[in-house]
């Protein structure tokens, strides 16, 4: 998928493992260090997933 690094994903964090599962299917392990959950640049796949949810 190339340059997914630096993109801001949407998703949810697992309470028990601490892993962050994104809407585009990535799993970011706990303890990755940074918390790059700002707002830009947004991951288009995650944004599309959020939009799709809202339209339901
Ligand atoms: Zn994403």
PDB file of the backbone (N, CA, C, O) and the ligand in Angstrom, with CONECT records:
HET     ZN  A 101       1
ATOM      1  N   UNK A   1       0.826  -1.197   0.000  1.00  0.00           N
ATOM      2  CA  UNK A   1       0.000   0.000   0.000  1.00  0.00           C
ATOM      3  C   UNK A   1       0.860   1.245   0.000  1.00  0.00           C
ATOM      4  O   UNK A   1       0.341   2.352  -0.149  1.00  0.00           O
ATOM      5  N   UNK A   2       2.134   1.095   0.160  1.00  0.00           N
ATOM      6  CA  UNK A   2       3.021   2.223  -0.024  1.00  0.00           C
ATOM      7  C   UNK A   2       3.032   3.212   1.110  1.00  0.00           C
ATOM      8  O   UNK A   2       3.472   2.902   2.217  1.00  0.00           O
ATOM      9  N   UNK A   3       2.547   4.402   0.835  1.00  0.00           N
ATOM     10  CA  UNK A   3       2.802   5.500   1.748  1.00  0.00           C
ATOM     11  C   UNK A   3       1.663   5.741   2.715  1.00  0.00           C
ATOM     12  O   UNK A   3       1.114   6.840   2.785  1.00  0.00           O
ATOM     13  N   UNK A   4       1.318   4.725   3.445  1.00  0.00           N
ATOM     14  CA  UNK A   4       0.293   4.917   4.468  1.00  0.00           C
ATOM     15  C   UNK A   4       0.855   5.601   5.701  1.00  0.00           C
ATOM     16  O   UNK A   4       0.110   6.126   6.529  1.00  0.00           O
ATOM     17  N   UNK A   5       2.136   5.592   5.812  1.00  0.00           N
ATOM     18  CA  UNK A   5       2.733   6.224   6.990  1.00  0.00           C
ATOM     19  C   UNK A   5       2.441   7.710   6.997  1.00  0.00           C
ATOM     20  O   UNK A   5       2.538   8.382   5.970  1.00  0.00           O
ATOM     21  N   UNK A   6       2.093   8.200   8.135  1.00  0.00           N
ATOM     22  CA  UNK A   6       1.848   9.623   8.241  1.00  0.00           C
ATOM     23  C   UNK A   6       0.398   9.985   8.036  1.00  0.00           C
ATOM     24  O   UNK A   6      -0.028  11.092   8.364  1.00  0.00           O
ATOM     25  N   UNK A   7      -0.364   9.046   7.491  1.00  0.00           N
ATOM     26  CA  UNK A   7      -1.782   9.321   7.350  1.00  0.00           C
ATOM     27  C   UNK A   7      -2.481   9.154   8.689  1.00  0.00           C
ATOM     28  O   UNK A   7      -2.066   8.373   9.546  1.00  0.00           O
ATOM     29  N   UNK A   8      -3.533   9.902   8.834  1.00  0.00           N
ATOM     30  CA  UNK A   8      -4.305   9.802  10.062  1.00  0.00           C
ATOM     31  C   UNK A   8      -5.473   8.860   9.829  1.00  0.00           C
ATOM     32  O   UNK A   8      -6.327   9.101   8.976  1.00  0.00           O
ATOM     33  N   UNK A   9      -5.493   7.812  10.584  1.00  0.00           N
ATOM     34  CA  UNK A   9      -6.529   6.805  10.423  1.00  0.00           C
ATOM     35  C   UNK A   9      -7.620   6.978  11.457  1.00  0.00           C
ATOM     36  O   UNK A   9      -7.434   7.573  12.519  1.00  0.00           O
ATOM     37  N   UNK A  10      -8.764   6.432  11.096  1.00  0.00           N
ATOM     38  CA  UNK A  10      -9.855   6.351  12.058  1.00  0.00           C
ATOM     39  C   UNK A  10      -9.939   4.909  12.508  1.00  0.00           C
ATOM     40  O   UNK A  10      -9.610   3.987  11.762  1.00  0.00           O
ATOM     41  N   UNK A  11     -10.375   4.731  13.710  1.00  0.00           N
ATOM     42  CA  UNK A  11     -10.489   3.360  14.167  1.00  0.00           C
ATOM     43  C   UNK A  11     -10.794   3.319  15.646  1.00  0.00           C
ATOM     44  O   UNK A  11     -11.266   4.290  16.237  1.00  0.00           O
ATOM     45  N   UNK A  12     -10.514   2.184  16.221  1.00  0.00           N
ATOM     46  CA  UNK A  12     -10.789   2.037  17.637  1.00  0.00           C
ATOM     47  C   UNK A  12      -9.653   1.280  18.295  1.00  0.00           C
ATOM     48  O   UNK A  12      -9.015   0.408  17.703  1.00  0.00           O
ATOM     49  N   UNK A  13      -9.437   1.640  19.503  1.00  0.00           N
ATOM     50  CA  UNK A  13      -8.371   1.017  20.259  1.00  0.00           C
ATOM     51  C   UNK A  13      -8.926  -0.110  21.115  1.00  0.00           C
ATOM     52  O   UNK A  13      -9.947   0.022  21.789  1.00  0.00           O
ATOM     53  N   UNK A  14      -8.223  -1.195  21.059  1.00  0.00           N
ATOM     54  CA  UNK A  14      -8.631  -2.325  21.883  1.00  0.00           C
ATOM     55  C   UNK A  14      -8.287  -2.066  23.338  1.00  0.00           C
ATOM     56  O   UNK A  14      -7.159  -1.712  23.681  1.00  0.00           O
ATOM     57  N   UNK A  15      -9.276  -2.249  24.169  1.00  0.00           N
ATOM     58  CA  UNK A  15      -9.051  -1.993  25.594  1.00  0.00           C
ATOM     59  C   UNK A  15      -8.139  -3.039  26.214  1.00  0.00           C
ATOM     60  O   UNK A  15      -7.401  -2.763  27.161  1.00  0.00           O
ATOM     61  N   UNK A  16      -8.204  -4.237  25.665  1.00  0.00           N
ATOM     62  CA  UNK A  16      -7.449  -5.307  26.324  1.00  0.00           C
ATOM     63  C   UNK A  16      -6.041  -5.455  25.782  1.00  0.00           C
ATOM     64  O   UNK A  16      -5.134  -5.825  26.529  1.00  0.00           O
ATOM     65  N   UNK A  17      -5.833  -5.176  24.508  1.00  0.00           N
ATOM     66  CA  UNK A  17      -4.474  -5.337  23.984  1.00  0.00           C
ATOM     67  C   UNK A  17      -3.768  -4.005  23.792  1.00  0.00           C
ATOM     68  O   UNK A  17      -2.539  -3.928  23.791  1.00  0.00           O
ATOM     69  N   UNK A  18      -4.568  -2.957  23.629  1.00  0.00           N
ATOM     70  CA  UNK A  18      -3.968  -1.665  23.375  1.00  0.00           C
ATOM     71  C   UNK A  18      -3.695  -1.435  21.900  1.00  0.00           C
ATOM     72  O   UNK A  18      -3.263  -0.352  21.504  1.00  0.00           O
ATOM     73  N   UNK A  19      -3.948  -2.452  21.086  1.00  0.00           N
ATOM     74  CA  UNK A  19      -3.762  -2.289  19.652  1.00  0.00           C
ATOM     75  C   UNK A  19      -4.820  -1.354  19.088  1.00  0.00           C
ATOM     76  O   UNK A  19      -5.944  -1.286  19.585  1.00  0.00           O
ATOM     77  N   UNK A  20      -4.445  -0.654  18.066  1.00  0.00           N
ATOM     78  CA  UNK A  20      -5.373   0.274  17.430  1.00  0.00           C
ATOM     79  C   UNK A  20      -5.754  -0.289  16.072  1.00  0.00           C
ATOM     80  O   UNK A  20      -4.909  -0.427  15.187  1.00  0.00           O
ATOM     81  N   UNK A  21      -7.014  -0.608  15.916  1.00  0.00           N
ATOM     82  CA  UNK A  21      -7.486  -1.177  14.659  1.00  0.00           C
ATOM     83  C   UNK A  21      -8.161  -0.088  13.850  1.00  0.00           C
ATOM     84  O   UNK A  21      -9.114   0.546  14.304  1.00  0.00           O
ATOM     85  N   UNK A  22      -7.655   0.118  12.653  1.00  0.00           N
ATOM     86  CA  UNK A  22      -8.191   1.194  11.831  1.00  0.00           C
ATOM     87  C   UNK A  22      -9.300   0.679  10.937  1.00  0.00           C
ATOM     88  O   UNK A  22      -9.442  -0.523  10.714  1.00  0.00           O
ATOM     89  N   UNK A  23     -10.078   1.613  10.433  1.00  0.00           N
ATOM     90  CA  UNK A  23     -11.200   1.256   9.570  1.00  0.00           C
ATOM     91  C   UNK A  23     -10.731   0.753   8.213  1.00  0.00           C
ATOM     92  O   UNK A  23     -11.493   0.103   7.498  1.00  0.00           O
ATOM     93  N   UNK A  24      -9.520   1.039   7.860  1.00  0.00           N
ATOM     94  CA  UNK A  24      -9.009   0.560   6.571  1.00  0.00           C
ATOM     95  C   UNK A  24      -8.273  -0.767   6.729  1.00  0.00           C
ATOM     96  O   UNK A  24      -7.638  -1.257   5.795  1.00  0.00           O
ATOM     97  N   UNK A  25      -8.369  -1.332   7.916  1.00  0.00           N
ATOM     98  CA  UNK A  25      -7.879  -2.690   8.073  1.00  0.00           C
ATOM     99  C   UNK A  25      -6.498  -2.816   8.668  1.00  0.00           C
ATOM    100  O   UNK A  25      -5.979  -3.924   8.802  1.00  0.00           O
ATOM    101  N   UNK A  26      -5.902  -1.713   9.023  1.00  0.00           N
ATOM    102  CA  UNK A  26      -4.593  -1.798   9.652  1.00  0.00           C
ATOM    103  C   UNK A  26      -4.734  -2.080  11.134  1.00  0.00           C
ATOM    104  O   UNK A  26      -5.719  -1.699  11.766  1.00  0.00           O
ATOM    105  N   UNK A  27      -3.760  -2.736  11.659  1.00  0.00           N
ATOM    106  CA  UNK A  27      -3.688  -2.880  13.108  1.00  0.00           C
ATOM    107  C   UNK A  27      -2.349  -2.307  13.553  1.00  0.00           C
ATOM    108  O   UNK A  27      -1.281  -2.794  13.183  1.00  0.00           O
ATOM    109  N   UNK A  28      -2.443  -1.281  14.341  1.00  0.00           N
ATOM    110  CA  UNK A  28      -1.234  -0.636  14.828  1.00  0.00           C
ATOM    111  C   UNK A  28      -0.992  -1.124  16.245  1.00  0.00           C
ATOM    112  O   UNK A  28      -1.777  -0.835  17.148  1.00  0.00           O
ATOM    113  N   UNK A  29       0.077  -1.854  16.440  1.00  0.00           N
ATOM    114  CA  UNK A  29       0.329  -2.477  17.731  1.00  0.00           C
ATOM    115  C   UNK A  29       0.491  -1.461  18.849  1.00  0.00           C
ATOM    116  O   UNK A  29       0.883  -0.314  18.636  1.00  0.00           O
ATOM    117  N   UNK A  30       0.179  -1.920  20.019  1.00  0.00           N
ATOM    118  CA  UNK A  30       0.398  -1.076  21.184  1.00  0.00           C
ATOM    119  C   UNK A  30       1.885  -0.810  21.345  1.00  0.00           C
ATOM    120  O   UNK A  30       2.728  -1.640  21.004  1.00  0.00           O
ATOM    121  N   UNK A  31       2.174   0.339  21.861  1.00  0.00           N
ATOM    122  CA  UNK A  31       3.556   0.653  22.139  1.00  0.00           C
ATOM    123  C   UNK A  31       4.337   1.107  20.928  1.00  0.00           C
ATOM    124  O   UNK A  31       5.566   1.053  20.913  1.00  0.00           O
ATOM    125  N   UNK A  32       3.617   1.556  19.911  1.00  0.00           N
ATOM    126  CA  UNK A  32       4.310   2.059  18.730  1.00  0.00           C
ATOM    127  C   UNK A  32       4.986   3.392  19.020  1.00  0.00           C
ATOM    128  O   UNK A  32       5.826   3.868  18.256  1.00  0.00           O
ATOM    129  N   UNK A  33       4.601   3.967  20.126  1.00  0.00           N
ATOM    130  CA  UNK A  33       5.324   5.160  20.554  1.00  0.00           C
ATOM    131  C   UNK A  33       4.524   6.422  20.348  1.00  0.00           C
ATOM    132  O   UNK A  33       4.051   7.041  21.301  1.00  0.00           O
ATOM    133  N   UNK A  34       4.381   6.791  19.111  1.00  0.00           N
ATOM    134  CA  UNK A  34       3.711   8.051  18.844  1.00  0.00           C
ATOM    135  C   UNK A  34       2.204   7.888  18.868  1.00  0.00           C
ATOM    136  O   UNK A  34       1.681   6.782  18.737  1.00  0.00           O
ATOM    137  N   UNK A  35       1.537   8.969  19.032  1.00  0.00           N
ATOM    138  CA  UNK A  35       0.084   8.985  18.930  1.00  0.00           C
ATOM    139  C   UNK A  35      -0.296   9.984  17.846  1.00  0.00           C
ATOM    140  O   UNK A  35      -0.744  11.092  18.143  1.00  0.00           O
ATOM    141  N   UNK A  36      -0.119   9.596  16.610  1.00  0.00           N
ATOM    142  CA  UNK A  36      -0.278  10.559  15.511  1.00  0.00           C
ATOM    143  C   UNK A  36      -1.724  10.738  15.103  1.00  0.00           C
ATOM    144  O   UNK A  36      -2.044  10.797  13.916  1.00  0.00           O
ATOM    145  N   UNK A  37      -2.581  10.822  16.080  1.00  0.00           N
ATOM    146  CA  UNK A  37      -4.000  10.891  15.741  1.00  0.00           C
ATOM    147  C   UNK A  37      -4.474  12.337  15.642  1.00  0.00           C
ATOM    148  O   UNK A  37      -5.396  12.773  16.330  1.00  0.00           O
ATOM    149  N   UNK A  38      -3.815  13.035  14.776  1.00  0.00           N
ATOM    150  CA  UNK A  38      -4.283  14.385  14.488  1.00  0.00           C
ATOM    151  C   UNK A  38      -5.356  14.301  13.419  1.00  0.00           C
ATOM    152  O   UNK A  38      -5.974  13.249  13.252  1.00  0.00           O
ATOM    153  N   UNK A  39      -5.583  15.343  12.718  1.00  0.00           N
ATOM    154  CA  UNK A  39      -6.692  15.329  11.766  1.00  0.00           C
ATOM    155  C   UNK A  39      -6.232  15.322  10.320  1.00  0.00           C
ATOM    156  O   UNK A  39      -7.022  15.023   9.424  1.00  0.00           O
ATOM    157  N   UNK A  40      -4.993  15.641  10.080  1.00  0.00           N
ATOM    158  CA  UNK A  40      -4.502  15.671   8.701  1.00  0.00           C
ATOM    159  C   UNK A  40      -3.100  15.096   8.625  1.00  0.00           C
ATOM    160  O   UNK A  40      -2.334  15.216   9.581  1.00  0.00           O
ATOM    161  N   UNK A  41      -2.749  14.473   7.511  1.00  0.00           N
ATOM    162  CA  UNK A  41      -3.631  14.181   6.375  1.00  0.00           C
ATOM    163  C   UNK A  41      -4.474  12.946   6.668  1.00  0.00           C
ATOM    164  O   UNK A  41      -3.960  11.931   7.136  1.00  0.00           O
ATOM    165  N   UNK A  42      -5.724  13.037   6.399  1.00  0.00           N
ATOM    166  CA  UNK A  42      -6.608  11.931   6.728  1.00  0.00           C
ATOM    167  C   UNK A  42      -6.448  10.796   5.730  1.00  0.00           C
ATOM    168  O   UNK A  42      -6.233  11.019   4.539  1.00  0.00           O
ATOM    169  N   UNK A  43      -6.555   9.593   6.232  1.00  0.00           N
ATOM    170  CA  UNK A  43      -6.535   8.417   5.374  1.00  0.00           C
ATOM    171  C   UNK A  43      -7.846   8.345   4.595  1.00  0.00           C
ATOM    172  O   UNK A  43      -8.911   8.271   5.209  1.00  0.00           O
ATOM    173  N   UNK A  44      -7.802   8.364   3.284  1.00  0.00           N
ATOM    174  CA  UNK A  44      -9.032   8.392   2.483  1.00  0.00           C
ATOM    175  C   UNK A  44      -9.884   7.153   2.684  1.00  0.00           C
ATOM    176  O   UNK A  44     -11.112   7.224   2.622  1.00  0.00           O
ATOM    177  N   UNK A  45      -9.255   6.042   2.920  1.00  0.00           N
ATOM    178  CA  UNK A  45     -10.017   4.812   3.120  1.00  0.00           C
ATOM    179  C   UNK A  45     -10.806   4.872   4.426  1.00  0.00           C
ATOM    180  O   UNK A  45     -11.969   4.473   4.483  1.00  0.00           O
ATOM    181  N   UNK A  46     -10.166   5.368   5.453  1.00  0.00           N
ATOM    182  CA  UNK A  46     -10.852   5.509   6.732  1.00  0.00           C
ATOM    183  C   UNK A  46     -11.961   6.551   6.637  1.00  0.00           C
ATOM    184  O   UNK A  46     -13.053   6.352   7.168  1.00  0.00           O
ATOM    185  N   UNK A  47     -11.684   7.641   5.975  1.00  0.00           N
ATOM    186  CA  UNK A  47     -12.692   8.686   5.828  1.00  0.00           C
ATOM    187  C   UNK A  47     -13.909   8.148   5.093  1.00  0.00           C
ATOM    188  O   UNK A  47     -15.047   8.452   5.450  1.00  0.00           O
ATOM    189  N   UNK A  48     -13.660   7.345   4.062  1.00  0.00           N
ATOM    190  CA  UNK A  48     -14.763   6.756   3.299  1.00  0.00           C
ATOM    191  C   UNK A  48     -15.582   5.832   4.187  1.00  0.00           C
ATOM    192  O   UNK A  48     -16.808   5.786   4.089  1.00  0.00           O
ATOM    193  N   UNK A  49     -14.906   5.111   5.038  1.00  0.00           N
ATOM    194  CA  UNK A  49     -15.603   4.193   5.932  1.00  0.00           C
ATOM    195  C   UNK A  49     -16.473   4.963   6.924  1.00  0.00           C
ATOM    196  O   UNK A  49     -17.593   4.552   7.228  1.00  0.00           O
ATOM    197  N   UNK A  50     -15.954   6.069   7.417  1.00  0.00           N
ATOM    198  CA  UNK A  50     -16.725   6.896   8.335  1.00  0.00           C
ATOM    199  C   UNK A  50     -17.942   7.475   7.629  1.00  0.00           C
ATOM    200  O   UNK A  50     -19.043   7.497   8.179  1.00  0.00           O
ATOM    201  N   UNK A  51     -17.731   7.935   6.421  1.00  0.00           N
ATOM    202  CA  UNK A  51     -18.832   8.517   5.638  1.00  0.00           C
ATOM    203  C   UNK A  51     -19.900   7.466   5.374  1.00  0.00           C
ATOM    204  O   UNK A  51     -21.096   7.748   5.452  1.00  0.00           O
ATOM    205  N   UNK A  52     -19.466   6.273   5.066  1.00  0.00           N
ATOM    206  CA  UNK A  52     -20.414   5.191   4.781  1.00  0.00           C
ATOM    207  C   UNK A  52     -21.244   4.860   6.011  1.00  0.00           C
ATOM    208  O   UNK A  52     -22.436   4.570   5.912  1.00  0.00           O
ATOM    209  N   UNK A  53     -20.600   4.906   7.166  1.00  0.00           N
ATOM    210  CA  UNK A  53     -21.320   4.620   8.413  1.00  0.00           C
ATOM    211  C   UNK A  53     -22.397   5.664   8.673  1.00  0.00           C
ATOM    212  O   UNK A  53     -23.515   5.349   9.081  1.00  0.00           O
ATOM    213  N   UNK A  54     -22.028   6.910   8.427  1.00  0.00           N
ATOM    214  CA  UNK A  54     -22.959   7.995   8.711  1.00  0.00           C
ATOM    215  C   UNK A  54     -24.188   7.927   7.810  1.00  0.00           C
ATOM    216  O   UNK A  54     -25.287   8.334   8.187  1.00  0.00           O
ATOM    217  N   UNK A  55     -23.967   7.402   6.618  1.00  0.00           N
ATOM    218  CA  UNK A  55     -25.062   7.368   5.658  1.00  0.00           C
ATOM    219  C   UNK A  55     -26.039   6.241   5.922  1.00  0.00           C
ATOM    220  O   UNK A  55     -27.117   6.184   5.331  1.00  0.00           O
ATOM    221  N   UNK A  56     -25.667   5.379   6.779  1.00  0.00           N
ATOM    222  CA  UNK A  56     -26.516   4.206   7.017  1.00  0.00           C
ATOM    223  C   UNK A  56     -27.887   4.625   7.552  1.00  0.00           C
ATOM    224  O   UNK A  56     -28.736   3.772   7.810  1.00  0.00           O
TER     225      UNK A  56
HETATM  226 ZN    ZN A 101      -6.810   4.343   7.319  1.00  0.00          ZN
END
